Amino acid sequence: MSRQQGGSGKTGRHLVPPPPTANTGNIGLSGVPTISSPTITSSTSNQELASYFECPVCFDYALPPIMQCQSGHIVCQACRQKLSMCPTCRGPLGNIRNLAMEKVAATVMFPCKYASNGCNTTHLHTDKLDHEETCEFRPYCCPCPGASCKWQGSLEQVMPHLMSTHKSITTLQGEDIVFLATDINLPGAVDWVMMQSCFGHNFMLVLEKQEKMEGQQMFYAIVQLIGTRKQAENFAYRLELNGHRRRLTWEATPRSIHDGVQSAIMASDCLVFDTNIAQLFADHGNLGINVTISTC
């Protein structure tokens, strides 16, 4: 099968161009609701209890450790760090721990912060943050590595964003292509990025060079799916470097862009090689990586 070949768009740590006054949901020590059992079974009662924990500033939930002002008003930890006085009564924030509210919080099932995006799960406060870190309904960030782009949006908006904002990225069609990274000897940290379209999906190919201690340089190559984690499980990819009597191959399941490149690099879950290896396969400073996408 003939391969399409294209030059990547170099990105990098230099990316080639591309206070409320209403007393809402607050409760003091004397206003803690009583419950007859440690487990909330009624969805209505649970929602009502959860509402008592709403922060009056950001309307997220104030979760343990819960601090109150002298009048018993609570605010979430994130907002508390930015405030000099209670947003409800304008009194001093103080350092009073609301242990009664914390005991109630241990029995409440809190909705995911991305409920408005479609997530209908509820969690104990001890599990809520862990869920939200990997929730499929959290907004997608721009998948371009090393870029200063702060864009966020839905999965359906990712490709239009890339096409309109990061126009330097080339897209090749087909499941078997050559990802050509040019000028790999450029100093400093650099990213090369290319898109591959096949099987009705779009994949982002990334080669990242990082400066390590004592001038050592390491390369990391990975394929990401512009899609969900569940969708990514339906595919496999192979990266292959070919040289004179030499071959270096890596096979894996593509990562969803929800996970990002850095999580794969930190876990070494990608093709990893140093400058010496790169030079064995490079041709006049350019490195060609054969990329094959297949279905599982």
C-alpha positions in Angstrom: 0.0 0.0 0.0 1.4 3.4 -0.9 1.7 5.8 1.9 0.8 9.5 1.9 3.6 11.7 3.2 3.3 15.1 4.6 5.3 17.6 6.6 4.1 18.3 10.1 3.3 21.6 11.6 6.0 22.4 14.1 4.5 23.7 17.3 6.3 23.9 20.6 6.8 25.9 23.6 6.9 28.2 20.5 3.8 27.3 18.6 4.0 28.1 14.9 0.9 30.2 14.2 -1.4 29.0 14.4 -20.2 39.5 45.6 -23.8 38.3 45.7 -25.9 39.7 48.4 -28.7 37.1 48.5 -28.4 34.5 51.3 -28.7 31.5 48.9 -28.1 28.1 50.2 -26.2 29.1 53.3 -26.6 27.4 56.7 -25.2 28.0 60.1 -24.5 25.7 63.0 -28.1 26.1 64.3 -29.6 25.3 60.9 -28.1 21.9 60.2 -30.8 19.6 58.9 -31.5 16.4 60.8 -31.6 13.0 59.1 -32.9 9.7 60.5 -30.3 7.5 58.9 -26.7 7.8 57.5 -27.8 7.2 53.9 -30.1 9.5 52.0 -32.6 7.5 50.0 -34.9 10.2 48.7 -33.7 12.0 45.6 -35.7 15.1 46.6 -34.2 15.1 50.1 -30.8 14.6 48.7 -31.1 17.5 46.3 -32.3 19.7 49.0 -29.5 18.8 51.3 -26.9 19.3 48.5 -28.3 22.8 47.9 -27.3 23.8 51.5 -23.7 23.3 50.5 -23.8 25.7 47.5 -21.1 28.4 47.7 -22.7 31.8 47.5 -19.9 33.1 45.2 -19.4 30.4 42.5 -22.4 28.2 43.3 -20.2 25.1 43.3 -20.3 23.0 46.5 -18.4 23.8 49.7 -17.0 20.4 50.6 -15.0 19.3 53.6 -13.0 20.7 55.2 -15.8 23.3 55.6 -15.0 26.6 57.2 -17.6 29.2 58.3 -17.7 32.8 59.4 -18.7 33.8 62.9 -22.3 33.9 61.8 -22.2 30.4 60.4 -22.1 31.2 56.6 -19.9 28.9 54.5 -18.0 29.4 51.3 -16.0 26.9 49.2 -12.3 26.6 49.7 -11.4 28.0 46.2 -13.4 31.2 46.8 -12.3 31.5 50.4 -8.7 32.0 49.3 -9.7 35.0 47.3 -12.0 36.7 49.9 -11.2 39.0 52.7 -14.7 39.0 54.3 -17.8 36.8 54.3 -19.7 37.4 51.0 -23.0 37.0 52.8 -22.7 39.1 56.0 -19.5 41.0 55.3 -18.1 39.8 58.6 -14.6 38.4 59.1 -14.1 34.9 57.7 -12.4 33.5 60.7 -11.1 29.9 61.0 -14.1 28.1 62.5 -14.6 24.5 61.3 -18.2 23.6 60.7 -18.0 20.0 61.9 -21.8 19.5 61.8 -22.0 20.4 58.1 -19.1 18.1 57.4 -21.0 15.2 59.0 -24.0 15.9 56.9 -21.7 16.2 53.8 -20.6 12.6 54.4 -24.2 11.4 53.7 -25.0 13.5 50.7 -24.7 12.4 47.0 -23.5 15.4 45.1 -24.1 15.8 41.4 -21.1 16.1 39.0 -20.1 19.6 38.2 -20.7 18.8 34.5 -24.4 17.9 35.0 -25.4 20.8 32.7 -23.3 19.1 30.0 -25.2 15.8 30.3 -23.6 13.9 33.2 -26.3 12.5 35.5 -24.1 10.8 38.0 -24.0 11.6 41.8 -21.1 11.0 44.2 -20.1 11.1 47.8 -17.8 14.2 48.3 -14.8 11.8 48.7 -15.3 10.5 45.2 -16.6 13.6 43.4 -13.3 15.2 42.4 -11.8 11.9 41.2 -14.9 11.4 38.9 -14.8 14.9 37.5 -11.1 14.5 36.6 -12.1 11.8 34.1 -15.8 12.7 33.4 -16.6 12.2 29.7 -18.8 15.3 29.9 -16.1 17.7 31.0 -15.1 20.2 28.3 -12.4 19.3 25.9 -9.3 21.5 25.8 -7.4 22.3 22.7 -5.3 19.2 22.0 -2.3 21.1 20.5 0.7 20.3 22.7 2.9 23.1 23.8 0.5 25.7 22.6 -0.7 28.7 24.6 -4.3 28.1 23.3 -6.8 28.1 26.2 -9.8 27.1 24.1 -12.4 24.7 25.6 -15.5 23.3 24.1 -17.5 20.2 23.2 -16.1 17.3 21.3 -18.0 18.3 18.2 -16.3 21.7 18.3 -12.7 20.4 18.4 -12.1 19.9 14.7 -13.7 23.2 13.6 -11.4 24.9 16.2 -8.3 23.2 14.9 -9.2 24.0 11.3 -9.9 27.7 12.0 -7.2 28.5 14.6 -4.4 26.1 14.0 -4.3 26.2 10.2 -0.6 25.2 10.0 -1.5 21.6 10.9 -1.6 19.3 7.9 -4.2 16.5 7.5 -3.5 13.3 5.6 -6.1 10.8 4.5 -5.8 7.1 4.9 -4.9 4.5 7.6 -1.3 4.2 6.5 0.8 7.4 6.2 4.2 8.9 6.8 4.5 11.5 9.5 7.5 13.7 8.5 9.0 15.7 11.2 11.4 18.3 9.7 14.4 20.0 11.3 14.6 17.7 14.4 17.9 19.3 15.3 16.2 22.6 16.2 17.3 23.7 19.7 15.0 23.7 22.7 11.7 22.0 23.2 9.7 21.5 20.0 6.5 19.8 19.0 5.5 18.4 15.6 1.8 17.8 14.9 -0.1 16.3 12.1 -3.7 15.1 11.6 -4.7 11.7 10.1 -8.2 11.0 8.9 -9.4 7.4 8.5 -12.3 5.1 9.5 -14.5 8.1 9.8 -12.4 9.6 12.7 -9.6 12.1 13.1 -6.4 11.3 14.8 -3.7 13.7 16.0 -0.1 12.6 15.6 2.4 14.2 18.0 6.2 14.1 18.2 7.5 16.0 21.2 11.1 16.8 21.9 12.0 17.7 25.5 15.2 19.0 27.0 16.4 16.9 29.9 19.2 17.4 32.4 22.8 17.9 31.1 21.6 18.8 27.6 20.0 15.4 26.9 17.1 15.5 24.5 14.3 12.9 24.4 11.6 12.4 21.8 8.1 11.1 22.5 5.7 10.0 19.7 2.0 9.3 20.3 -1.3 9.1 18.5 -4.5 10.6 20.0 -8.1 10.2 18.9 -10.3 13.2 18.5 -12.9 11.3 20.4 -13.9 9.7 23.7 -12.0 7.1 25.6 -14.6 4.5 24.7 -14.2 5.3 21.0 -10.4 5.0 21.3 -10.7 1.4 22.5 -11.9 0.5 19.0 -8.6 1.4 17.4 -4.9 0.5 17.5 -1.9 2.3 16.1 1.6 1.4 15.1 4.5 3.8 14.8 7.6 2.6 13.0 11.0 4.1 12.3 13.0 2.5 9.5 16.7 2.9 8.7 19.6 0.9 7.3 19.0 -2.6 8.7 17.2 -1.1 11.7 13.6 -0.9 12.7 12.0 0.6 15.8 8.3 -0.1 16.4 5.6 0.8 18.9 2.0 -0.5 19.0 -0.7 0.7 21.4 -4.3 1.9 21.7 -4.6 5.6 20.9 -5.3 7.9 23.7 -8.4 10.2 23.8 -7.6 13.8 23.6 -9.4 14.0 27.0 -6.3 12.4 28.5 -3.8 14.6 26.7 -0.3 14.0 25.6 1.5 14.7 28.9 -0.2 11.9 30.8 1.1 9.4 28.2 4.6 10.9 28.3 4.7 10.8 32.1 3.7 7.1 32.0 6.1 6.4 29.0 3.0 5.1 27.2 4.3 6.1 23.8 7.3 5.6 21.5 10.3 7.0 23.4 13.8 7.5 22.0 16.8 9.8 22.5 18.8 12.0 20.1 21.2 9.2 19.3 18.4 6.9 18.2 16.7 9.8 16.2 19.9 10.4 14.3 20.1 6.7 13.3 16.8 7.1 11.5 16.9 10.7 10.4 17.7 11.9 6.9 19.4 15.3 6.7 17.7 16.4 9.9 14.2 15.1 8.9 12.6 12.1 10.6 9.9 10.0 8.9 7.6 8.0 11.1 5.3 5.4 9.4 1.9 5.6 11.1 -0.7 2.8 10.7 -4.2 3.0 12.2 -6.3 -0.2 12.4 -9.6 -1.2 13.9 -9.9 -3.7 16.8 
